[in-house]
Amino acid sequence: MKAIVITQPGGPEVLQLTDRPKPVIANDEVLIKVMAAGINRPDVFQRKGNYPPPAGAPADIPGLDVAGTVIEVGKAVTRWKPGDRVCALVASGGYAEYCKAPDGQCLPVPASLSFPEAASLPETFFTVWSNVFDRGSLQPGESLLVHGGSSGIGVAAIQMAKALGSTVYTTAGSDDKCSFCEQLGANKAINYKTADFKEGIKALTNGAGVNVILDMIGGDYMPGNIDSLAVEGRLVMINAMNGREVQLDLGKVMAKRLIITGSMLRSRNTAFKAAIAQNLEQKIWPLLSSGKIRPIVYKTFDAGEAAEAHKLMESSTHTGKIVLTFVQ
Ligand SMILES: NC(=O)c1ccc[n+]([C@@H]2O[C@H](COP(=O)([O-])OP(=O)(O)OC[C@H]3O[C@@H](n4cnc5c(N)ncnc54)[C@H](OP(=O)(O)O)[C@@H]3O)[C@@H](O)[C@H]2O)c1
């Protein structure tokens, strides 16, 4: 099969279209003929050599989510059969013509969605569900601040939280990105390059703060995050792009009884991911079918143009997801 391989750690040019053997499935896995693969920021970190996949996952083929047609199922798989249209969360190996996935990490492609749209969903939707709703316990009627609202993660978080009854605030790096986030459903987007998000949240919540913050920035955002949380607020970290070591006023954590937590999805086991898949299918997939939540595909690239797709992601000029497509 053709696969996009990281030939060595480095810039986008190290991604090369190469021949590789087709994956061999285990009893609880399916083999997917990949029509589209999502691009996620962790793929960029993996390409640079900073984010190795867990043991057993392809070390040099990036790609955390795919959509396509099931062509083979393991002996223990009862849910799926050849011909089914699925999208799947995988630990690596998505940038390839064929990809294997544990059966519990597959979800049906809603009839109204294309393969590129479906491929844009798993990594971000699993991550948002796990961190905002499970770890962060966001409840209907509560408020969420999501940093990086125009990112792949951001567009999922804004739509899911809004659809499930929360007030959603977000930050983004330009006025155009802020308008995009508000059109998507955010109650208010703050351009963090021209305004202090802490002051913005204070004004928007009459000083009360928000119940949950989803943050991938870290670093110098920490003091502002702590000040922007309401009493009993929850801060959920999914990356620290501005730095892992932070300044933290523990007095404020105690006074407001805050919870600071975080997680990484990729290293979790199949049972953990399958449980998220069940929640998504029950609570979010009907909203995708009805059109209340939309996949946001900013641009698609042919698989051979993976380097261009990574360049676009690193430019941070995109809004939503970038997707690779495979010519059949
Ligand atoms: N923990 C997990 O399990 C998990 C899973 C998936 C993703 N993630 C993390 O979630 C984040 C978003 O992923 P994604 O795929 O949605 O990425 P993405 O679409 O590339 O979005 C990242 C956005 O973050 C903003 N940003 C702010 N500060 C930045 C900085 N210092 N460096 C780069 N970008 C910065 C940029 O928008 P502005 O113009 O608004 O600044 C950029 O568009 C990534 O950090 C990723 O590693 C974590």
The ligand as an SDF file (V2000), in Angstrom:
LIG
                    3D

 48 52  0  0  0  0  0  0  0  0999 V2000
   -4.1050   15.7730   25.1420 N   0  0  0  0  0  0  0  0  0  0  0  0
   -4.6580   15.1980   24.1030 C   0  0  0  0  0  0  0  0  0  0  0  0
   -5.1130   14.0580   24.1730 O   0  0  0  0  0  0  0  0  0  0  0  0
   -4.7510   15.9490   22.8000 C   0  0  0  0  0  0  0  0  0  0  0  0
   -5.4060   15.3690   21.6990 C   0  0  0  0  0  0  0  0  0  0  0  0
   -5.5080   16.1330   20.5210 C   0  0  0  0  0  0  0  0  0  0  0  0
   -4.9680   17.4060   20.4550 C   0  0  0  0  0  0  0  0  0  0  0  0
   -4.3140   17.9040   21.5360 N   0  0  0  0  0  0  0  0  0  0  0  0
   -3.7170   19.2540   21.4840 C   0  0  0  0  0  0  0  0  0  0  0  0
   -4.7320   20.1820   21.2070 O   0  0  0  0  0  0  0  0  0  0  0  0
   -4.1600   21.2800   20.5070 C   0  0  0  0  0  0  0  0  0  0  0  0
   -4.9910   21.6050   19.2850 C   0  0  0  0  0  0  0  0  0  0  0  0
   -4.8360   20.5560   18.3430 O   0  0  0  0  0  0  0  0  0  0  0  0
   -5.4400   20.7470   16.8900 P   0  0  0  0  0  0  0  0  0  0  0  0
   -5.1270   19.5340   16.1230 O   0  0  0  0  0  0  0  0  0  0  0  0
   -6.8300   21.2030   17.0190 O   0  0  0  0  0  0  0  0  0  0  0  0
   -4.4790   21.9420   16.3890 O   0  0  0  0  0  0  0  0  0  0  0  0
   -4.6520   23.1180   15.3410 P   0  0  0  0  0  0  0  0  0  0  0  0
   -5.8970   22.9740   14.5360 O   0  0  0  0  0  0  0  0  0  0  0  0
   -3.3610   23.2140   14.6300 O   0  0  0  0  0  0  0  0  0  0  0  0
   -4.8340   24.4240   16.2250 O   0  0  0  0  0  0  0  0  0  0  0  0
   -3.8670   24.9820   17.0640 C   0  0  0  0  0  0  0  0  0  0  0  0
   -4.2130   26.4680   17.2130 C   0  0  0  0  0  0  0  0  0  0  0  0
   -3.6970   26.9100   18.4470 O   0  0  0  0  0  0  0  0  0  0  0  0
   -3.4590   28.2840   18.3570 C   0  0  0  0  0  0  0  0  0  0  0  0
   -2.2130   28.5860   19.0620 N   0  0  0  0  0  0  0  0  0  0  0  0
   -2.1090   29.4150   20.1120 C   0  0  0  0  0  0  0  0  0  0  0  0
   -0.8760   29.4410   20.5920 N   0  0  0  0  0  0  0  0  0  0  0  0
   -0.1560   28.6140   19.8520 C   0  0  0  0  0  0  0  0  0  0  0  0
    1.2070   28.2220   19.8810 C   0  0  0  0  0  0  0  0  0  0  0  0
    2.0590   28.6720   20.8030 N   0  0  0  0  0  0  0  0  0  0  0  0
    1.6150   27.3500   18.9280 N   0  0  0  0  0  0  0  0  0  0  0  0
    0.7630   26.8890   17.9830 C   0  0  0  0  0  0  0  0  0  0  0  0
   -0.5470   27.2210   17.9390 N   0  0  0  0  0  0  0  0  0  0  0  0
   -1.0020   28.0710   18.8570 C   0  0  0  0  0  0  0  0  0  0  0  0
   -3.4030   28.6590   16.8650 C   0  0  0  0  0  0  0  0  0  0  0  0
   -4.5100   29.5040   16.6050 O   0  0  0  0  0  0  0  0  0  0  0  0
   -4.4530   31.1060   16.9540 P   0  0  0  0  0  0  0  0  0  0  0  0
   -4.2230   31.8260   15.6710 O   0  0  0  0  0  0  0  0  0  0  0  0
   -5.7780   31.3890   17.5280 O   0  0  0  0  0  0  0  0  0  0  0  0
   -3.3360   31.3200   17.9180 O   0  0  0  0  0  0  0  0  0  0  0  0
   -3.6100   27.3280   16.1560 C   0  0  0  0  0  0  0  0  0  0  0  0
   -4.4370   27.4350   15.0390 O   0  0  0  0  0  0  0  0  0  0  0  0
   -2.7160   20.9100   20.1770 C   0  0  0  0  0  0  0  0  0  0  0  0
   -1.8600   21.5400   21.0770 O   0  0  0  0  0  0  0  0  0  0  0  0
   -2.7110   19.4170   20.3630 C   0  0  0  0  0  0  0  0  0  0  0  0
   -1.4490   18.9160   20.7110 O   0  0  0  0  0  0  0  0  0  0  0  0
   -4.2060   17.2220   22.6990 C   0  0  0  0  0  0  0  0  0  0  0  0
  1  2  1  0
  2  3  2  0
  2  4  1  0
  4  5  1  0
  4 48  2  0
  5  6  2  0
  6  7  1  0
  7  8  2  0
  8  9  1  0
  8 48  1  0
  9 10  1  0
  9 46  1  0
 10 11  1  0
 11 12  1  0
 11 44  1  0
 12 13  1  0
 13 14  1  0
 14 15  2  0
 14 16  1  0
 14 17  1  0
 17 18  1  0
 18 19  2  0
 18 20  1  0
 18 21  1  0
 21 22  1  0
 22 23  1  0
 23 24  1  0
 23 42  1  0
 24 25  1  0
 25 26  1  0
 25 36  1  0
 26 27  1  0
 26 35  1  0
 27 28  2  0
 28 29  1  0
 29 30  1  0
 29 35  2  0
 30 31  1  0
 30 32  2  0
 32 33  1  0
 33 34  2  0
 34 35  1  0
 36 37  1  0
 36 42  1  0
 37 38  1  0
 38 39  2  0
 38 40  1  0
 38 41  1  0
 42 43  1  0
 44 45  1  0
 44 46  1  0
 46 47  1  0
M  CHG  2   8   1  16  -1
M  END
$$$$
